[in-house]
Amino acid sequence: MPTVELTRFRVLPDKTQLVDEWLLFLNEHMQETLLTLEAEKMYIETIFREVLDGYEYLYWYSVQGENGQAVEDSQHWIDKKHLEYWNKCIDKTFRPVDLTPEVIMIPEKIKYAMNET
């Protein structure tokens, strides 16, 4: 069974413009970004954004297989740039919030396809 996660991270104050740049970078380099997901056994990765009570947050939603490479171990230039943005934008003093999945709906044919990789 794949791991399904949704985690909230707080953005550092005054980094909204840099987050705009980061997300644009990922979207503009989507082909290269998608290539890096294979080593991570990342089937789906989605980034959401929200401003709540004056703080900006990024949420990572992912569906990942077992024994994937950690992004921090990647030598790909896209991942290095992604982590560079991460280190400049994410508030390390805020403890990330992992939301708990209550229902996971993945059709059998999709589960089967994930296990084939």
N, C-alpha and C positions, 0 to 999 in steps of 0.2 A: 504494500500500500504506500503510495507517495505521501510525503509530508506536505501538509497544507498550512501555510502561515500567513498571518496578517499582523504586522508590527508597526507601531507608531514611533517616530523619531521627531524630536523638536529641532527646528532650525535655529541657528544662532541669530540674535537680533541684527538687523541691518544687512542680512545676507539674501534678501528676497531677489535682488537683481542677479546675484551670482547663482542662485537656484534656477532662475529663469534661463540663464546661460547653460547651466548643467543639463537641464531637461531638454533644451533645444539641441545641445550637443548629442545627447543620446538619440533623439529623434532623427537628427540629420545623419547619424552614423548607424542607422538601424541594422543594415546588412552586416556590418562588422560586429555590432553588439550581439546580434542573434547567433553568430558563429561561436562566441565565447560561452553561450549558454549550454552548448553540448557537453563540454568538459565538466560543467557544474551539475549535469543531469537536471537542469532547470527546464521544466516543461512549460511553465507559465511564470512570468514575472511582470508585475504591473506596479507602477508608482502612482499613488494618489496624493493630492495636496489639499490642505485645509488650513484656514485661519480660525482659531477658536480662542476666545477670551484674550485677544491681542497677541497670541503666539501663533507662529506658523509651524505646521507639522507636515511631514512627509510620511506616507504609509506605504509599506512594501507588502504586496500580496504575492505569494508564490506557491507554486506546486512543484515539488522537487523530488526526484528519485533518490535512492540510497547511494551512498559512497561517491557523491559528486565532489569535484575539486572546489575548494574554498576560493572565492574571488581574490582573497588576499594572497593566494599562492599562484595566481595566474601571472604569466609573463607577457600576455597580450597587451599592446599599447592602449587599447580601449579600456581595459580593466584598470590599468595604471592611472589613466586620466580620470576615470570614474572615481577611484579611491582618492585621488587628489581633490576633486570637488567635494567628496564626502568629508574629508578631513578639514576642509575650509568652511563647510556649511552646517554640519551636524553638531548639535550641542552635546558634548560628552558628559556634562554635569547632569543631564536629564536621563533618568533611567528609562530605556525603551519600554514600551508597553506592548506585550504580546496579547492579542485578543484570542479568546478561546473559541475554536470552531465547535459548533453544536451539531451541525448537520453537514456532511460532506457528500455531495452528489456528483459522482463521476460514473457515466455509463460504462458498462462492462467493455464495450469495444474500445473505448478510450483508455481504460486501465490496461487492456491487452496491448494496445499500441505503445503505451508507456513502458511496459515490461519488455517490449521487443528491442528497445534501445539500449 
